Amino acid sequence: MLRRQFIVAAIAGAFVTTAFAGPIEDKLKLPEKKFTEVHHYLSPQQTYDAKMKDPKNVLLVDIRTPYELQFVGYAPLIDGNVPYITYDYSDWDDKKKEYKRMFNSGFVGQVEDLMKKTGIDHGKNTKIIFMCRSGDRSARATDIMSKNGYSNVWSAYQGFEGDKAKSGATKGQRTVNGWKNAGLPWTYKLDKNKAAFIF
């Protein structure tokens, strides 16, 4: 009887925690565009620690464009680059003031190819961390992998470059947070074995 009461109390406690704890997005003060459906988020330091602690069981994927890696830099700890979007350099988006973006329709399959290539392949249970520029694309990548049956997918919610400063001397520049601003290892020197070759 005592054991049964303990189990009921534990279940009730878990429900109360879930019901009243408040969304993790609120605690992290994330804008809605960085929300994921699975509520899985890692800071730059948590991302670094997860990969360093278990490099053969954690797949770290940079999902920016190859141009971003080449000209902005990247974390050498990544297992590979699988762009979430590409740009059509023959078409212009007047509203966004940039070249037209296109979703990489082969994204899920290319992530799965990277899993096989690296040997970090535990099927749908593979721990996958996505990193983009500031956490928007990584949230969408986490969602699409989740919809394809992957349960252990995570968004590096500050991204590689971080968010833009809203005031001060660096207003408009990506100096607020992110992998680079956290002082974590990064380089401009591309590794051919980690670069994306998608045409």
C-alpha positions as CSV (number, residue, x, y, z in Angstrom):
1,M,0.0,0.0,0.0
2,L,2.8,2.4,0.9
3,R,4.6,1.6,-2.3
4,R,1.4,2.3,-4.3
5,Q,1.0,5.7,-2.5
6,F,4.6,6.6,-3.4
7,I,4.0,5.7,-7.1
8,V,0.8,7.8,-7.2
9,A,2.5,10.7,-5.5
10,A,5.5,10.5,-7.9
11,I,3.2,10.5,-10.9
12,A,1.2,13.4,-9.5
13,G,4.4,15.3,-8.8
14,A,5.6,14.7,-12.3
15,F,2.3,16.1,-13.6
16,V,2.5,19.2,-11.4
17,T,6.1,19.9,-12.5
18,T,5.1,19.6,-16.2
19,A,1.9,21.6,-15.8
20,F,3.2,24.5,-13.7
21,A,7.0,24.7,-14.5
22,G,6.4,26.9,-17.5
23,P,7.7,26.4,-21.0
24,I,11.5,25.9,-21.3
25,E,11.4,28.6,-24.0
26,D,10.3,31.1,-21.5
27,K,13.1,30.2,-19.1
28,L,15.6,30.5,-21.9
29,K,13.9,33.7,-23.1
30,L,13.8,32.4,-26.6
31,P,11.9,34.2,-29.4
32,E,9.2,32.1,-31.0
33,K,11.2,31.5,-34.2
34,K,13.7,29.4,-32.1
35,F,11.0,27.2,-30.5
36,T,11.1,23.5,-31.3
37,E,8.2,21.1,-31.1
38,V,10.2,18.7,-28.9
39,H,11.6,21.5,-26.6
40,H,15.2,20.2,-26.9
41,Y,17.8,23.0,-26.6
42,L,21.5,23.2,-25.9
43,S,23.7,26.2,-25.2
44,P,27.1,26.5,-26.9
45,Q,28.8,25.1,-23.8
46,Q,26.3,22.3,-23.5
47,T,26.8,21.5,-27.2
48,Y,30.6,21.4,-26.8
49,D,30.4,19.3,-23.6
50,A,28.0,16.8,-25.2
51,K,30.3,16.3,-28.2
52,M,33.5,16.2,-26.2
53,K,32.1,13.7,-23.6
54,D,30.7,11.2,-26.1
55,P,32.1,12.0,-29.6
56,K,31.3,8.6,-31.1
57,N,27.6,8.8,-30.1
58,V,26.7,12.4,-30.7
59,L,26.3,13.7,-34.2
60,L,27.0,17.5,-34.4
61,V,25.8,18.9,-37.7
62,D,26.4,22.5,-39.0
63,I,23.4,23.2,-41.2
64,R,24.5,26.6,-42.5
65,T,25.4,27.0,-46.2
66,P,28.9,26.0,-47.3
67,Y,29.6,29.8,-47.9
68,E,28.9,30.6,-44.3
69,L,31.3,28.0,-43.1
70,Q,34.0,29.1,-45.6
71,F,33.7,32.9,-44.9
72,V,32.4,33.1,-41.3
73,G,34.2,30.1,-39.8
74,Y,32.9,26.9,-38.2
75,A,33.5,24.6,-35.2
76,P,36.0,21.9,-36.0
77,L,34.1,19.6,-33.7
78,I,31.3,19.2,-36.2
79,D,30.9,15.9,-38.0
80,G,29.7,17.5,-41.2
81,N,27.9,20.2,-43.0
82,V,24.3,19.5,-44.3
83,P,22.7,22.8,-45.4
84,Y,19.1,23.2,-44.3
85,I,18.5,25.9,-47.0
86,T,20.2,26.9,-50.1
87,Y,20.1,30.2,-52.0
88,D,19.0,30.8,-55.6
89,Y,21.6,33.4,-56.7
90,S,19.6,34.0,-59.9
91,D,16.5,35.3,-58.0
92,W,16.0,38.1,-55.5
93,D,13.6,38.4,-52.5
94,D,12.6,42.1,-52.4
95,K,10.9,41.7,-49.0
96,K,13.8,40.1,-47.2
97,K,16.5,42.0,-49.2
98,E,18.4,38.8,-50.1
99,Y,18.7,36.1,-52.7
100,K,15.7,33.7,-52.7
101,R,16.0,30.9,-50.1
102,M,15.0,27.3,-50.9
103,F,14.6,24.4,-48.5
104,N,17.1,21.6,-49.1
105,S,14.6,18.9,-50.0
106,G,17.3,16.2,-49.5
107,F,18.0,17.4,-45.9
108,V,16.8,14.3,-44.0
109,G,18.5,11.8,-46.3
110,Q,21.7,13.8,-46.3
111,V,21.8,13.8,-42.4
112,E,21.2,10.0,-42.6
113,D,24.0,9.7,-45.1
114,L,26.3,11.6,-42.6
115,M,25.2,9.2,-39.8
116,K,26.4,6.3,-41.9
117,K,29.6,8.0,-43.1
118,T,30.6,8.9,-39.5
119,G,29.4,5.6,-38.0
120,I,27.3,7.7,-35.5
121,D,24.2,5.8,-36.4
122,H,21.8,4.5,-33.7
123,G,18.8,4.7,-36.0
124,K,16.0,6.9,-34.9
125,N,17.6,7.2,-31.4
126,T,20.8,8.8,-32.6
127,K,21.6,12.0,-30.6
128,I,21.8,14.7,-33.2
129,I,22.6,18.4,-32.5
130,F,22.0,21.0,-35.2
131,M,23.9,24.3,-35.3
132,C,23.1,27.2,-37.6
133,R,23.9,30.9,-37.4
134,S,21.7,31.9,-34.5
135,G,19.2,29.1,-33.7
136,D,16.4,29.6,-36.2
137,R,17.2,27.0,-38.8
138,S,18.4,24.6,-36.2
139,A,15.0,24.7,-34.6
140,R,13.3,23.9,-37.9
141,A,15.9,21.1,-38.6
142,T,15.1,19.6,-35.2
143,D,11.4,19.7,-36.0
144,I,11.7,18.1,-39.4
145,M,13.9,15.3,-38.0
146,S,11.4,14.8,-35.2
147,K,8.6,14.5,-37.7
148,N,10.6,11.8,-39.4
149,G,10.8,9.7,-36.3
150,Y,14.0,11.0,-34.6
151,S,13.5,11.4,-30.9
152,N,16.9,12.6,-29.7
153,V,17.4,15.7,-31.8
154,W,18.5,19.0,-30.4
155,S,18.8,22.7,-31.4
156,A,22.0,24.6,-30.5
157,Y,19.7,27.6,-29.8
158,Q,22.3,30.4,-29.9
159,G,24.0,29.1,-33.1
160,F,27.5,29.7,-34.3
161,E,27.4,33.5,-34.5
162,G,24.8,34.3,-31.9
163,D,22.2,37.0,-31.8
164,K,22.5,40.7,-32.8
165,A,23.1,43.3,-30.2
166,K,20.1,45.6,-29.8
167,S,22.1,48.6,-28.5
168,G,25.6,49.9,-27.7
169,A,28.7,50.1,-29.9
170,T,28.0,46.7,-31.5
171,K,24.3,47.3,-32.3
172,G,23.2,45.1,-35.2
173,Q,26.3,42.9,-34.9
174,R,26.2,39.3,-33.7
175,T,28.0,39.8,-30.4
176,V,25.4,38.7,-27.9
177,N,25.9,35.0,-27.5
178,G,26.7,31.9,-29.7
179,W,29.6,29.5,-30.2
180,K,32.1,32.1,-31.3
181,N,31.3,34.6,-28.6
182,A,31.5,31.9,-26.0
183,G,35.2,31.5,-26.9
184,L,34.7,27.9,-28.0
185,P,37.1,26.4,-30.7
186,W,36.5,27.6,-34.3
187,T,38.4,28.1,-37.5
188,Y,38.2,29.4,-41.0
189,K,40.2,26.4,-42.4
190,L,37.7,24.0,-43.9
191,D,38.1,20.3,-43.6
192,K,37.3,18.7,-46.9
193,N,35.9,15.6,-45.1
194,K,33.4,17.7,-43.3
195,A,32.4,20.0,-46.1
196,A,29.1,19.7,-47.9
197,F,29.2,18.9,-51.6
198,I,25.6,19.4,-52.6
199,F,24.8,20.7,-56.1
